[in-house]
Amino acid sequence: MEELKSVIAQNIFELRTANDLTQLELAEKLNYSDKAVSKWERADSIPDVSVLKNIADIFGVTVDYLLTAEHTGDEAEPEAQRVHRYSQKVHAAIIWLSILLVWFVATAAFVALSLVSKTNPNWLAFIIAVPVSAVVWLIMNTIWFNRRMNYLIVSLLMWTAIAAIHITFVAFGYNPWVLYLLGVPGQGIIVAWSQMKYKQWKKIKKKQ
């Protein structure tokens, strides 16, 4: 019985982490407490048959999978994990296509402005496309990927936006270099924000 507890505990833990779920999130899907999930993963107790069936359904595996210590072949990668891996690739491709669309629009704007006038700084369309690309990346990363990456993307967005504004002014004869001073406290706020969120995340992990 102890061996079976360990097998089930390991399988639940591996399936949960492979699908980027916390113990609390899995517990909510099962209408149980996160303490119950924690006990299952520590092999302190075993879920009853109906709960095992629900867990298997959530992760796209069979109950036998949860009761088996070693998995080989296609069984080693449950359907839910295969779907998750495939969806991640699709989402990444959508992000790249969206960013390429931004640059296509920038190129179209450059061509259109060039046809109208050759004296205007038409190349600014490409400068503006950089922070716009960061905005697209930030939005889609928030929806589909690890949100901890957002701190890096927000930093990139802030500095490229400042640079784009500065370059735009320079193109029209002004040099507002002081704009970069805004980035110093801005970066400090982003770092403090990320540390605060990280500490909250660590507290949640300790409770699990």
ABEGO torsion letter per residue (X at the ends): XAAAAAAAAAAAAAAAAAAGBBAAAAAAAAGBBAAAAAAAAAGABBBBAAAAAAAAAAAGBBAAAAABABBBEAAABBAAAAAAAAAAAAAAAAAAAAAAAAAAAAAAAAAAAAAABAABBAAAAAAAAAAAAAAAAAAAAAAABBAAAAAAAAAAAAAAAAAAAAAAAAAAGBBBAAAAAAAAAAAAAAAAAAAAAAAAAAAAAAAX
